[in-house]
């Protein structure tokens, strides 16, 4: 009988098993990141922590988080959460289905970021 950890294998990366907890994976990801690393996330908080460590942060749609835009994004997230908690109506739709164009946009932006990182 196979153990569950035997299923998680990779020839090109290191597999980490992170404990349970609301933000355990987020904190582990940021703690493993170093200056110059690239972190792909849709979470503004994770992006802010990665930037503070000198890493680059990009979202799944190819949008680059920067020290210039993260503060406004965090403020927007806080405002939206406050508004959501102030009302009993929570009819917020989830994200739309990804398209081939979304993947192409990310690939292009990620490639440009890689070029930038490799230059340094």
N, C-alpha and C positions, 0 to 999 in steps of 0.2 A: 504494500500500500504506500502511495506517495504522500509525503508530507506537503502541506500547503506551501511552505517556503521553497520547495523544489520547483514549483511552477514558475516562480519569479526568477528568471535567469536572463542574462544579457551578455553578449560577446563584446559589446561596444560601450557599456556603461556600468556603473556600480549601482546595484539595487540596494536601497535603504528601506528598512521597515521601521515605521514611525508609530509610536504609541497613540492611543486614543486621546481625544480631547478636541474641544471646539476649534481651536486654531493651531493644533499641534503640528500639522504638516506645514502650515504657513511659516511658523517660527523656525521649524527645522530647515526649510528651504532657505530662508534668509540667513540662518546661522551657518549654513554650508556655503553660501555665496561669498565671493571675494571680489575685491576691486577688479574691474575689467570683465567680470562674468556677465552673461546675459540671462536675465530672468524673464520668462514668458508668463504673464499673469493677467487676469482681468480684474484683480482686486487692487484697488487704489492703495489700501493699507500696506499690502505686500510690496507694491511698487515703491511706496515711500520709504519703507525699511531697506529695500534693495538699493535705492539711490543713496541713502544715508551711508551705506557700506561701500559706495563707490562702484557699484554694479550698474549695468544698463538694464532698463526695464521696458518691455514692449508688450502690448496686448495681442490677443489672438487675431485681431483685425489689422495688425500692422501699425498701430498707433504708438508712437514712442512717448513714454513718460519722461519728463525732464524735471530738473530742479525748478524750472520756470513755471511749469504748469501743474505740478502736483499739489501745491497748496490750494489752488482753486478747485481742483477735482475733489480733494478731501472735504472742503467746505460744502461743495455741492452734494456729496454723499451724505454728510451730516444733516443738511437741510432736508433732503428727500426722506431720510430715515425719520426725522422729526415730524414731517408732514404725514408720513405713513402711519406713525404711532398716534397721531392726533385724531385720526378718523377711524371709524369702524369699518369702513369700506376698503377692502384690500383687493381691488380688481386690477392688479397690475399684470400685464401680459409678460410672459417670458421672452427671451430673445428669439428672433426669427431663425429659421433654419439656415445653416451655412450654405453658401453657394460656391460654385467653382470660382467665381470672380473674387469672393472673399478669400479663398485659398491663394489665388494668384496675387492679390494685394498683399497678403501677409508674406508670401514667399519673396516678393520684390522688396518689401520694407525690411525683412529679416536679412536678406542678402546685402542691402545697403548698410545695415547696422554691422554685419560681419566685416564688410570692407572697412568701415570706420574703426572697428576694434582692432583689426589686423594691422592697420596703419600705425597704431601706437605700439 
